[in-house]
């Protein structure tokens, strides 16, 4: 059976908590830029907030694809239990 604790070389529990940490950081960047745009009434800050939202969305999508991907299978390795 595959050992889930050693998946991708991450510490125990990191696979479950990393999406939360990435989500918090990813959401805080555009929100802080939107707050800056509201306080300073700057169109430039608003444009940066929209660009940051798109960049964070793309990074989050890539991160989810990485988490959902199957680990590569090595040819010629013995499967435990067979």
Biopython code that builds the backbone (N, CA, C, O; Angstrom):
import numpy as np
from Bio.PDB.StructureBuilder import StructureBuilder

atoms = [
    (1, "UNK", "N", (0.843, -1.189, 0.000)),
    (1, "UNK", "CA", (0.000, 0.000, 0.000)),
    (1, "UNK", "C", (0.878, 1.238, 0.000)),
    (1, "UNK", "O", (1.951, 1.226, 0.604)),
    (2, "UNK", "N", (0.465, 2.272, -0.640)),
    (2, "UNK", "CA", (1.214, 3.525, -0.734)),
    (2, "UNK", "C", (1.155, 4.274, 0.586)),
    (2, "UNK", "O", (0.083, 4.432, 1.170)),
    (3, "UNK", "N", (2.315, 4.738, 1.056)),
    (3, "UNK", "CA", (2.386, 5.479, 2.315)),
    (3, "UNK", "C", (2.089, 6.950, 2.053)),
    (3, "UNK", "O", (2.884, 7.629, 1.403)),
    (4, "UNK", "N", (0.963, 7.456, 2.544)),
    (4, "UNK", "CA", (0.522, 8.831, 2.266)),
    (4, "UNK", "C", (1.370, 9.864, 2.988)),
    (4, "UNK", "O", (1.443, 11.009, 2.542)),
    (5, "UNK", "N", (2.022, 9.489, 4.107)),
    (5, "UNK", "CA", (2.820, 10.462, 4.862)),
    (5, "UNK", "C", (4.093, 10.858, 4.121)),
    (5, "UNK", "O", (4.620, 11.945, 4.354)),
    (6, "UNK", "N", (4.593, 10.008, 3.240)),
    (6, "UNK", "CA", (5.829, 10.304, 2.523)),
    (6, "UNK", "C", (5.571, 10.789, 1.108)),
    (6, "UNK", "O", (6.491, 10.812, 0.290)),
    (7, "UNK", "N", (4.355, 11.172, 0.804)),
    (7, "UNK", "CA", (3.983, 11.605, -0.535)),
    (7, "UNK", "C", (4.689, 12.901, -0.902)),
    (7, "UNK", "O", (4.538, 13.913, -0.217)),
    (8, "UNK", "N", (5.459, 12.871, -1.982)),
    (8, "UNK", "CA", (6.184, 14.019, -2.529)),
    (8, "UNK", "C", (7.200, 14.617, -1.555)),
    (8, "UNK", "O", (7.600, 15.767, -1.737)),
    (9, "UNK", "N", (7.627, 13.891, -0.542)),
    (9, "UNK", "CA", (8.680, 14.354, 0.351)),
    (9, "UNK", "C", (8.271, 15.491, 1.270)),
    (9, "UNK", "O", (9.140, 16.198, 1.779)),
    (10, "UNK", "N", (6.996, 15.691, 1.497)),
    (10, "UNK", "CA", (6.535, 16.785, 2.359)),
    (10, "UNK", "C", (6.344, 16.271, 3.782)),
    (10, "UNK", "O", (6.070, 15.088, 3.981)),
    (11, "UNK", "N", (6.487, 17.155, 4.778)),
    (11, "UNK", "CA", (6.230, 16.723, 6.159)),
    (11, "UNK", "C", (4.773, 16.317, 6.358)),
    (11, "UNK", "O", (3.894, 16.699, 5.584)),
    (12, "UNK", "N", (4.538, 15.543, 7.399)),
    (12, "UNK", "CA", (3.185, 15.064, 7.677)),
    (12, "UNK", "C", (2.243, 16.239, 7.895)),
    (12, "UNK", "O", (2.547, 17.137, 8.680)),
    (13, "UNK", "N", (1.117, 16.243, 7.217)),
    (13, "UNK", "CA", (0.119, 17.291, 7.356)),
    (13, "UNK", "C", (0.320, 18.481, 6.434)),
    (13, "UNK", "O", (-0.586, 19.303, 6.293)),
    (14, "UNK", "N", (1.471, 18.596, 5.807)),
    (14, "UNK", "CA", (1.738, 19.749, 4.939)),
    (14, "UNK", "C", (0.875, 19.710, 3.687)),
    (14, "UNK", "O", (0.470, 20.753, 3.173)),
    (15, "UNK", "N", (0.599, 18.524, 3.204)),
    (15, "UNK", "CA", (-0.215, 18.399, 1.991)),
    (15, "UNK", "C", (-1.636, 18.886, 2.230)),
    (15, "UNK", "O", (-2.279, 19.414, 1.322)),
    (16, "UNK", "N", (-2.123, 18.709, 3.452)),
    (16, "UNK", "CA", (-3.478, 19.142, 3.783)),
    (16, "UNK", "C", (-3.559, 20.625, 4.116)),
    (16, "UNK", "O", (-4.569, 21.265, 3.822)),
    (17, "UNK", "N", (-2.517, 21.185, 4.721)),
    (17, "UNK", "CA", (-2.567, 22.584, 5.158)),
    (17, "UNK", "C", (-1.995, 23.566, 4.147)),
    (17, "UNK", "O", (-2.267, 24.762, 4.242)),
    (18, "UNK", "N", (-1.215, 23.098, 3.189)),
    (18, "UNK", "CA", (-0.612, 24.031, 2.238)),
    (18, "UNK", "C", (-1.635, 24.757, 1.364)),
    (18, "UNK", "O", (-1.418, 25.933, 1.071)),
    (19, "UNK", "N", (-2.741, 24.132, 0.927)),
    (19, "UNK", "CA", (-3.720, 24.921, 0.159)),
    (19, "UNK", "C", (-4.331, 26.064, 0.963)),
    (19, "UNK", "O", (-4.645, 27.115, 0.406)),
    (20, "UNK", "N", (-4.499, 25.867, 2.254)),
    (20, "UNK", "CA", (-5.029, 26.934, 3.100)),
    (20, "UNK", "C", (-4.055, 28.100, 3.177)),
    (20, "UNK", "O", (-4.455, 29.256, 3.046)),
    (21, "UNK", "N", (-2.778, 27.800, 3.388)),
    (21, "UNK", "CA", (-1.767, 28.855, 3.470)),
    (21, "UNK", "C", (-1.633, 29.600, 2.144)),
    (21, "UNK", "O", (-1.525, 30.826, 2.122)),
    (22, "UNK", "N", (-1.641, 28.863, 1.055)),
    (22, "UNK", "CA", (-1.545, 29.498, -0.266)),
    (22, "UNK", "C", (-2.771, 30.359, -0.535)),
    (22, "UNK", "O", (-2.656, 31.449, -1.095)),
    (23, "UNK", "N", (-3.937, 29.878, -0.142)),
    (23, "UNK", "CA", (-5.167, 30.645, -0.338)),
    (23, "UNK", "C", (-5.184, 31.935, 0.462)),
    (23, "UNK", "O", (-5.613, 32.973, -0.042)),
    (24, "UNK", "N", (-4.721, 31.881, 1.702)),
    (24, "UNK", "CA", (-4.704, 33.088, 2.535)),
    (24, "UNK", "C", (-3.758, 34.133, 1.960)),
    (24, "UNK", "O", (-4.109, 35.310, 1.869)),
    (25, "UNK", "N", (-2.574, 33.710, 1.576)),
    (25, "UNK", "CA", (-1.612, 34.651, 0.986)),
    (25, "UNK", "C", (-2.122, 35.158, -0.358)),
    (25, "UNK", "O", (-2.013, 36.346, -0.662)),
    (26, "UNK", "N", (-2.678, 34.256, -1.161)),
    (26, "UNK", "CA", (-3.162, 34.646, -2.483)),
    (26, "UNK", "C", (-4.318, 35.622, -2.434)),
    (26, "UNK", "O", (-4.407, 36.513, -3.280)),
    (27, "UNK", "N", (-5.200, 35.476, -1.470)),
    (27, "UNK", "CA", (-6.336, 36.393, -1.353)),
    (27, "UNK", "C", (-5.910, 37.729, -0.760)),
    (27, "UNK", "O", (-6.463, 38.768, -1.120)),
    (28, "UNK", "N", (-4.933, 37.716, 0.143)),
    (28, "UNK", "CA", (-4.544, 38.960, 0.822)),
    (28, "UNK", "C", (-3.874, 39.964, -0.118)),
    (28, "UNK", "O", (-3.977, 41.170, 0.104)),
    (29, "UNK", "N", (-3.198, 39.496, -1.151)),
    (29, "UNK", "CA", (-2.501, 40.423, -2.061)),
    (29, "UNK", "C", (-3.487, 41.295, -2.841)),
    (29, "UNK", "O", (-3.367, 42.519, -2.775)),
    (30, "UNK", "N", (-4.459, 40.735, -3.576)),
    (30, "UNK", "CA", (-5.399, 41.609, -4.288)),
    (30, "UNK", "C", (-6.277, 42.439, -3.357)),
    (30, "UNK", "O", (-6.622, 43.576, -3.679)),
    (31, "UNK", "N", (-6.643, 41.872, -2.194)),
    (31, "UNK", "CA", (-7.481, 42.626, -1.253)),
    (31, "UNK", "C", (-6.733, 43.841, -0.730)),
    (31, "UNK", "O", (-7.308, 44.924, -0.625)),
    (32, "UNK", "N", (-5.460, 43.675, -0.402)),
    (32, "UNK", "CA", (-4.698, 44.832, 0.083)),
    (32, "UNK", "C", (-4.510, 45.872, -1.014)),
    (32, "UNK", "O", (-4.528, 47.071, -0.737)),
    (33, "UNK", "N", (-4.330, 45.428, -2.258)),
    (33, "UNK", "CA", (-4.231, 46.386, -3.357)),
    (33, "UNK", "C", (-5.562, 47.100, -3.604)),
    (33, "UNK", "O", (-5.574, 48.285, -3.937)),
    (34, "UNK", "N", (-6.674, 46.394, -3.443)),
    (34, "UNK", "CA", (-7.982, 47.044, -3.569)),
    (34, "UNK", "C", (-8.190, 48.068, -2.458)),
    (34, "UNK", "O", (-8.736, 49.145, -2.703)),
    (35, "UNK", "N", (-7.763, 47.744, -1.248)),
    (35, "UNK", "CA", (-7.868, 48.704, -0.146)),
    (35, "UNK", "C", (-7.008, 49.927, -0.414)),
    (35, "UNK", "O", (-7.426, 51.054, -0.148)),
    (36, "UNK", "N", (-5.816, 49.713, -0.934)),
    (36, "UNK", "CA", (-4.947, 50.834, -1.280)),
    (36, "UNK", "C", (-5.585, 51.705, -2.366)),
    (36, "UNK", "O", (-5.519, 52.932, -2.299)),
    (37, "UNK", "N", (-6.200, 51.069, -3.359)),
    (37, "UNK", "CA", (-6.866, 51.825, -4.420)),
    (37, "UNK", "C", (-8.043, 52.616, -3.887)),
    (37, "UNK", "O", (-8.299, 53.728, -4.349)),
    (38, "UNK", "N", (-8.767, 52.062, -2.919)),
    (38, "UNK", "CA", (-9.911, 52.778, -2.352)),
    (38, "UNK", "C", (-9.467, 53.963, -1.506)),
    (38, "UNK", "O", (-10.091, 55.024, -1.543)),
    (39, "UNK", "N", (-8.404, 53.789, -0.751)),
    (39, "UNK", "CA", (-7.944, 54.866, 0.131)),
    (39, "UNK", "C", (-7.310, 55.997, -0.666)),
    (39, "UNK", "O", (-7.575, 57.170, -0.404)),
    (40, "UNK", "N", (-6.476, 55.649, -1.635)),
    (40, "UNK", "CA", (-5.757, 56.682, -2.389)),
    (40, "UNK", "C", (-6.506, 57.143, -3.636)),
    (40, "UNK", "O", (-6.087, 58.096, -4.292)),
    (41, "UNK", "N", (-7.614, 56.473, -3.970)),
    (41, "UNK", "CA", (-8.381, 56.754, -5.184)),
    (41, "UNK", "C", (-7.492, 56.705, -6.427)),
    (41, "UNK", "O", (-7.588, 57.546, -7.322)),
    (42, "UNK", "N", (-6.620, 55.689, -6.452)),
    (42, "UNK", "CA", (-5.656, 55.535, -7.531)),
    (42, "UNK", "C", (-6.144, 54.488, -8.522)),
    (42, "UNK", "O", (-6.463, 53.359, -8.149)),
    (43, "UNK", "N", (-6.196, 54.879, -9.779)),
    (43, "UNK", "CA", (-6.579, 53.948, -10.837)),
    (43, "UNK", "C", (-5.450, 52.949, -11.084)),
    (43, "UNK", "O", (-5.702, 51.792, -11.422)),
    (44, "UNK", "N", (-4.216, 53.397, -10.916)),
    (44, "UNK", "CA", (-3.061, 52.519, -11.120)),
    (44, "UNK", "C", (-3.088, 51.373, -10.113)),
    (44, "UNK", "O", (-2.839, 50.225, -10.484)),
    (45, "UNK", "N", (-3.384, 51.661, -8.853)),
    (45, "UNK", "CA", (-3.477, 50.609, -7.831)),
    (45, "UNK", "C", (-4.623, 49.653, -8.143)),
    (45, "UNK", "O", (-4.520, 48.455, -7.880)),
    (46, "UNK", "N", (-5.707, 50.170, -8.698)),
    (46, "UNK", "CA", (-6.833, 49.320, -9.077)),
    (46, "UNK", "C", (-6.447, 48.379, -10.219)),
    (46, "UNK", "O", (-6.831, 47.209, -10.221)),
    (47, "UNK", "N", (-5.694, 48.886, -11.179)),
    (47, "UNK", "CA", (-5.224, 48.045, -12.286)),
    (47, "UNK", "C", (-4.290, 46.968, -11.756)),
    (47, "UNK", "O", (-4.378, 45.812, -12.169)),
    (48, "UNK", "N", (-3.389, 47.343, -10.837)),
    (48, "UNK", "CA", (-2.500, 46.346, -10.235)),
    (48, "UNK", "C", (-3.286, 45.308, -9.436)),
    (48, "UNK", "O", (-2.901, 44.139, -9.401)),
    (49, "UNK", "N", (-4.375, 45.715, -8.800)),
    (49, "UNK", "CA", (-5.204, 44.770, -8.046)),
    (49, "UNK", "C", (-5.848, 43.749, -8.982)),
    (49, "UNK", "O", (-5.904, 42.561, -8.665)),
    (50, "UNK", "N", (-6.331, 44.211, -10.131)),
    (50, "UNK", "CA", (-6.940, 43.293, -11.101)),
    (50, "UNK", "C", (-5.888, 42.350, -11.674)),
    (50, "UNK", "O", (-6.143, 41.155, -11.823)),
    (51, "UNK", "N", (-4.713, 42.875, -11.994)),
    (51, "UNK", "CA", (-3.636, 42.022, -12.496)),
    (51, "UNK", "C", (-3.192, 41.012, -11.438)),
    (51, "UNK", "O", (-2.893, 39.861, -11.756)),
    (52, "UNK", "N", (-3.151, 41.451, -10.181)),
    (52, "UNK", "CA", (-2.784, 40.535, -9.095)),
    (52, "UNK", "C", (-3.830, 39.447, -8.924)),
    (52, "UNK", "O", (-3.490, 38.298, -8.643)),
    (53, "UNK", "N", (-5.108, 39.800, -9.093)),
    (53, "UNK", "CA", (-6.161, 38.795, -9.005)),
    (53, "UNK", "C", (-5.996, 37.733, -10.090)),
    (53, "UNK", "O", (-6.145, 36.540, -9.822)),
    (54, "UNK", "N", (-5.693, 38.158, -11.296)),
    (54, "UNK", "CA", (-5.481, 37.210, -12.385)),
    (54, "UNK", "C", (-4.246, 36.339, -12.142)),
    (54, "UNK", "O", (-4.276, 35.134, -12.390)),
    (55, "UNK", "N", (-3.175, 36.944, -11.662)),
    (55, "UNK", "CA", (-1.942, 36.193, -11.394)),
    (55, "UNK", "C", (-2.139, 35.193, -10.258)),
    (55, "UNK", "O", (-1.664, 34.060, -10.337)),
    (56, "UNK", "N", (-2.829, 35.605, -9.216)),
    (56, "UNK", "CA", (-3.079, 34.700, -8.087)),
    (56, "UNK", "C", (-4.001, 33.569, -8.514)),
    (56, "UNK", "O", (-3.814, 32.429, -8.089)),
    (57, "UNK", "N", (-4.985, 33.862, -9.341)),
    (57, "UNK", "CA", (-5.864, 32.812, -9.851)),
    (57, "UNK", "C", (-5.101, 31.792, -10.684)),
    (57, "UNK", "O", (-5.327, 30.589, -10.551)),
    (58, "UNK", "N", (-4.201, 32.260, -11.539)),
    (58, "UNK", "CA", (-3.399, 31.350, -12.354)),
    (58, "UNK", "C", (-2.452, 30.522, -11.486)),
    (58, "UNK", "O", (-2.277, 29.326, -11.719)),
    (59, "UNK", "N", (-1.846, 31.158, -10.489)),
    (59, "UNK", "CA", (-0.943, 30.430, -9.593)),
    (59, "UNK", "C", (-1.698, 29.399, -8.762)),
    (59, "UNK", "O", (-1.198, 28.298, -8.528)),
    (60, "UNK", "N", (-2.894, 29.753, -8.319)),
    (60, "UNK", "CA", (-3.703, 28.815, -7.542)),
    (60, "UNK", "C", (-4.125, 27.634, -8.406)),
    (60, "UNK", "O", (-4.121, 26.494, -7.939)),
    (61, "UNK", "N", (-4.486, 27.889, -9.645)),
    (61, "UNK", "CA", (-4.861, 26.815, -10.552)),
    (61, "UNK", "C", (-3.680, 25.879, -10.803)),
    (61, "UNK", "O", (-3.847, 24.660, -10.803)),
    (62, "UNK", "N", (-2.499, 26.433, -11.014)),
    (62, "UNK", "CA", (-1.306, 25.606, -11.208)),
    (62, "UNK", "C", (-0.996, 24.796, -9.954)),
    (62, "UNK", "O", (-0.583, 23.640, -10.046)),
    (63, "UNK", "N", (-1.192, 25.398, -8.787)),
    (63, "UNK", "CA", (-0.952, 24.715, -7.521)),
    (63, "UNK", "C", (-1.927, 23.554, -7.342)),
    (63, "UNK", "O", (-1.529, 22.479, -6.892)),
    (64, "UNK", "N", (-3.176, 23.753, -7.681)),
    (64, "UNK", "CA", (-4.171, 22.689, -7.566)),
    (64, "UNK", "C", (-3.868, 21.563, -8.542)),
    (64, "UNK", "O", (-4.020, 20.391, -8.196)),
    (65, "UNK", "N", (-3.440, 21.898, -9.761)),
    (65, "UNK", "CA", (-3.067, 20.861, -10.718)),
    (65, "UNK", "C", (-1.885, 20.044, -10.202)),
    (65, "UNK", "O", (-1.828, 18.830, -10.400)),
    (66, "UNK", "N", (-0.938, 20.718, -9.537)),
    (66, "UNK", "CA", (0.221, 20.018, -8.976)),
    (66, "UNK", "C", (-0.214, 19.074, -7.861)),
    (66, "UNK", "O", (0.284, 17.951, -7.775)),
    (67, "UNK", "N", (-1.126, 19.508, -7.018)),
    (67, "UNK", "CA", (-1.587, 18.655, -5.934)),
    (67, "UNK", "C", (-2.401, 17.473, -6.450)),
    (67, "UNK", "O", (-2.355, 16.385, -5.876)),
    (68, "UNK", "N", (-3.139, 17.685, -7.528)),
    (68, "UNK", "CA", (-4.010, 16.638, -8.051)),
    (68, "UNK", "C", (-3.273, 15.655, -8.950)),
    (68, "UNK", "O", (-3.811, 14.593, -9.264)),
    (69, "UNK", "N", (-2.060, 15.984, -9.369)),
    (69, "UNK", "CA", (-1.327, 15.124, -10.292)),
    (69, "UNK", "C", (-0.845, 13.863, -9.582)),
    (69, "UNK", "O", (-0.483, 13.879, -8.406)),
    (70, "UNK", "N", (-0.855, 12.789, -10.330)),
    (70, "UNK", "CA", (-0.320, 11.535, -9.808)),
    (70, "UNK", "C", (1.204, 11.610, -9.805)),
    (70, "UNK", "O", (1.796, 12.182, -10.720)),
    (71, "UNK", "N", (1.845, 11.036, -8.780)),
    (71, "UNK", "CA", (3.314, 11.031, -8.791)),
    (71, "UNK", "C", (3.817, 10.163, -9.938)),
    (71, "UNK", "O", (3.178, 9.171, -10.287)),
    (72, "UNK", "N", (4.942, 10.521, -10.521)),
    (72, "UNK", "CA", (5.447, 9.723, -11.647)),
    (72, "UNK", "C", (5.834, 8.322, -11.179)),
    (72, "UNK", "O", (6.410, 8.137, -10.106)),
    (73, "UNK", "N", (5.502, 7.350, -12.012)),
    (73, "UNK", "CA", (5.843, 5.973, -11.687)),
    (73, "UNK", "C", (7.211, 5.654, -12.261)),
    (73, "UNK", "O", (7.499, 5.960, -13.418)),
    (74, "UNK", "N", (8.039, 5.043, -11.454)),
    (74, "UNK", "CA", (9.371, 4.665, -11.900)),
    (74, "UNK", "C", (9.310, 3.254, -12.487)),
    (74, "UNK", "O", (8.759, 2.334, -11.882)),
    (75, "UNK", "N", (9.883, 3.110, -13.667)),
    (75, "UNK", "CA", (9.883, 1.795, -14.311)),
    (75, "UNK", "C", (10.907, 0.908, -13.648)),
    (75, "UNK", "O", (11.993, 1.360, -13.286)),
    (76, "UNK", "N", (10.560, -0.362, -13.488)),
    (76, "UNK", "CA", (11.502, -1.317, -12.957)),
    (76, "UNK", "C", (11.564, -1.371, -11.432)),
    (76, "UNK", "O", (12.359, -2.131, -10.879)),
    (77, "UNK", "N", (10.743, -0.583, -10.746)),
    (77, "UNK", "CA", (10.744, -0.641, -9.285)),
    (77, "UNK", "C", (9.772, -1.694, -8.825)),
    (77, "UNK", "O", (8.736, -1.925, -9.449)),
    (78, "UNK", "N", (10.114, -2.322, -7.737)),
    (78, "UNK", "CA", (9.264, -3.361, -7.184)),
    (78, "UNK", "C", (8.108, -2.735, -6.419)),
    (78, "UNK", "O", (8.299, -1.764, -5.687)),
    (79, "UNK", "N", (6.930, -3.277, -6.582)),
    (79, "UNK", "CA", (5.747, -2.816, -5.861)),
    (79, "UNK", "C", (5.679, -3.584, -4.552)),
    (79, "UNK", "O", (5.675, -4.815, -4.572)),
    (80, "UNK", "N", (5.625, -2.886, -3.392)),
    (80, "UNK", "CA", (5.567, -3.602, -2.121)),
    (80, "UNK", "C", (4.316, -4.489, -2.032)),
    (80, "UNK", "O", (3.220, -4.084, -2.420)),
    (81, "UNK", "N", (4.508, -5.686, -1.521)),
    (81, "UNK", "CA", (3.401, -6.602, -1.350)),
    (81, "UNK", "C", (3.201, -7.548, -2.514)),
    (81, "UNK", "O", (2.292, -8.376, -2.479)),
    (82, "UNK", "N", (4.019, -7.450, -3.536)),
    (82, "UNK", "CA", (3.861, -8.361, -4.678)),
    (82, "UNK", "C", (5.008, -9.323, -4.725)),
    (82, "UNK", "O", (5.064, -10.174, -5.613)),
]
sb = StructureBuilder()
sb.init_structure("model")
sb.init_model(0)
sb.init_chain("A")
sb.init_seg("    ")
for serial, (resi, resn, name, xyz) in enumerate(atoms, 1):
    if name == "N":
        sb.init_residue(resn, " ", resi, " ")
    sb.init_atom(name, np.array(xyz, "f"), 0.0, 1.0, " ", f" {name:<3s}", serial, name[0])
structure = sb.get_structure()
